[in-house]
């Protein structure tokens, strides 16, 4: 089932506390840049000052969990949004990369208790990926940032 993520819960009027990070995979970089833009815009719209949001690039989606763990264990970040794009090819490589990225990101969040969110597009075609990078189906980067904001508030409260 494809579609936009559920609407975010209304946020209190106060500005989110702390620093946030976006960890972005360079593989499929033109698409991922749109996810980064969506995440950064969402943090700004929520009132997070630009100097409190950092973007860190890694080679691919498989590397997202290690980068997120490095950042989360530094204790400098209130939340981390991981963004990337994995498009299915002719081999099972897609399944391994997408599955390990998801499992690794989840594990980092559970182990560090820092909200680390999954904004990795897993698409069968490039057209589907673009639709999820700010097209007709939304922007998974923006959704990951929104989830990081909401979970940071949840953990803080």
Secondary structure, 3 states (H helix, E strand, C coil): CCCCCCCCCCCCCCCCCCCEEEEEECCCHHHHHHHHHHHHHHHHHCCCCHHHEEEEEECCHHHHHHHHHHHHHCCCCCEEEEEEEEECCCCCHHHHHHHHHHHHHHHHHHHHCCEEEEEEEEECCHHHHHHCEEECCEEHHHHHHHHHHHHHHHHHC
